[in-house]
Amino acid sequence: METFENVADLARRTFGESVRKYRLANEWTQEGLAKAVTANGVNATQTMIAKIERGDRPTSISEAAVIAATFGCPVQALLPLDRESATQSHLGALLSNFNSRMDHYHKLLDDLMAAEESMDSLLDDWDEYVKGLTEAEREYLAKIEIDARSSAENGMRERLHGKHPEEG
């Protein structure tokens, strides 16, 4: 039968390993996790997180609750003392990683949509400018190899929207 101290050591080590898994799954540094935990109500430092992850520092119930809330998981997911709980913890870490990456993916999509709108606006400006060119200006631009046709005619809009005209 395990002694109380062995169970406490196992709990600290297991909790620390889970915190580390979740932190890495979310692509956070120890410093980043400490800042997030602090923002959620528990004063934390990088050193504190390192000691927790190594199992060298006992964690209070309130600290454990805030760390779990920071990861968006139940406290039990960070303290798997049996195979079923360990599986739940591992899947929870993977889910946390997925959610973190999905948030990043959506931010990138938003950034891409904004960039596309900006490029469309630029092409609108292009079209407005080339519409006002004289024949002499068009001939000069052709000599220096600048295609002064509208963005639809010269394929710029198709390129922007991922359609590449076949080159013959």
C-alpha positions in Angstrom: 0.0 0.0 0.0 1.3 3.4 -0.9 2.0 5.9 1.8 0.4 9.3 1.9 3.8 10.9 1.0 4.1 8.7 -2.1 0.6 9.5 -3.2 1.3 13.2 -2.7 4.6 12.9 -4.7 2.7 11.0 -7.5 0.0 13.7 -7.5 2.5 16.5 -7.8 4.5 14.8 -10.5 1.4 13.9 -12.4 -0.1 17.3 -12.1 3.1 18.9 -13.2 3.5 16.6 -16.3 -0.1 17.4 -17.3 0.5 21.2 -16.9 3.6 20.8 -19.1 1.6 18.8 -21.7 -1.2 21.4 -21.8 1.3 24.3 -21.9 3.2 22.8 -24.8 0.0 21.8 -26.6 -1.0 25.5 -26.5 2.5 26.5 -27.7 3.0 28.7 -24.6 6.3 29.3 -22.8 6.4 28.9 -19.0 6.5 32.7 -18.9 3.5 32.9 -21.2 1.5 30.5 -19.0 2.5 32.4 -15.9 1.2 35.6 -17.4 -2.1 33.9 -18.4 -2.5 32.4 -14.9 -1.8 35.7 -13.3 -4.4 37.4 -15.6 -6.9 34.7 -14.3 -6.3 35.6 -10.7 -3.3 33.7 -9.3 0.0 35.5 -9.1 2.4 33.2 -11.0 5.9 33.4 -12.2 8.0 31.4 -14.7 9.9 29.9 -11.8 6.6 28.8 -10.1 5.4 27.1 -13.3 8.8 25.4 -13.8 8.6 24.0 -10.2 5.0 22.8 -10.7 6.0 21.1 -13.9 8.9 19.3 -12.2 6.6 18.3 -9.3 8.8 20.2 -6.9 6.1 22.6 -5.7 2.8 21.7 -4.1 -0.1 23.4 -5.8 -3.1 24.7 -3.8 -6.6 23.8 -4.9 -7.3 27.4 -6.0 -4.0 27.5 -8.0 -4.9 24.2 -9.7 -8.4 25.5 -10.5 -7.1 28.7 -12.1 -4.4 26.8 -14.1 -7.1 24.4 -15.3 -9.4 27.3 -16.2 -6.6 28.9 -18.1 -6.3 25.8 -20.2 -10.1 25.5 -20.4 -10.2 22.1 -18.9 -11.5 20.5 -15.6 -8.9 20.1 -12.8 -9.3 16.4 -13.0 -7.8 16.4 -16.5 -4.6 17.8 -15.0 -4.5 15.1 -12.3 -4.8 11.7 -14.0 -4.0 9.1 -11.4 -5.4 6.2 -13.3 -5.3 5.0 -17.0 -8.8 6.4 -17.8 -7.9 9.8 -16.4 -4.6 9.8 -18.1 -6.3 9.1 -21.5 -8.8 11.9 -20.7 -5.9 14.2 -19.9 -4.0 13.3 -23.1 -7.1 13.8 -25.2 -7.8 17.0 -23.4 -4.3 18.3 -24.2 -4.8 17.4 -27.8 -8.2 19.1 -27.9 -6.7 22.2 -26.2 -4.0 22.2 -28.9 -6.6 21.8 -31.6 -8.7 24.7 -30.2 -5.6 26.9 -29.9 -4.5 26.2 -33.5 -8.1 26.7 -34.8 -8.1 30.1 -33.1 -4.8 30.9 -34.8 -6.1 29.6 -38.2 -9.2 31.8 -38.0 -7.1 34.8 -37.2 -5.0 34.1 -40.2 -8.1 33.7 -42.4 -9.4 37.1 -41.1 -6.0 38.6 -41.9 -6.1 37.1 -45.4 -9.6 38.4 -46.0 -8.6 41.9 -45.0 -5.5 41.7 -47.3 -7.7 40.5 -50.2 -10.1 43.5 -49.6 -7.1 45.8 -49.5 -5.8 44.3 -52.8 -9.2 44.6 -54.4 -9.2 48.3 -53.5 -5.8 48.7 -54.9 -6.9 47.1 -58.2 -9.9 49.5 -58.2 -7.5 52.4 -57.9 -5.4 50.8 -60.8 -8.5 50.5 -63.0 -9.5 54.1 -62.3 -6.1 55.4 -63.1 -5.5 53.4 -66.3 -9.0 54.5 -67.5 -7.8 58.1 -67.7 -4.6 57.4 -69.6 -4.1 58.9 -73.1 -3.2 56.8 -76.1 0.3 58.4 -76.0 0.7 57.4 -72.3 -0.4 53.9 -73.1 2.1 53.6 -75.9 5.0 54.9 -73.7 4.0 52.4 -70.9 4.0 49.6 -73.5 7.5 50.5 -74.6 8.8 50.2 -71.0 6.8 46.9 -70.6 4.1 48.1 -68.3 0.7 46.6 -69.1 -1.7 49.5 -68.7 -4.9 47.5 -69.3 -7.6 47.1 -66.7 -7.0 44.6 -63.9 -9.5 42.2 -65.4 -8.0 42.4 -68.9 -4.4 41.8 -67.7 -5.2 39.0 -65.3 -4.4 40.8 -62.1 -7.9 40.1 -60.5 -7.7 36.4 -61.5 -4.3 36.1 -59.9 -5.5 37.8 -56.7 -8.4 35.4 -56.4 -6.3 32.3 -57.1 -7.1 31.8 -60.7 -4.0 31.6 -62.9 -4.7 32.1 -66.6 -3.0 29.4 -68.7 0.1 30.7 -70.4 0.4 29.8 -74.0 
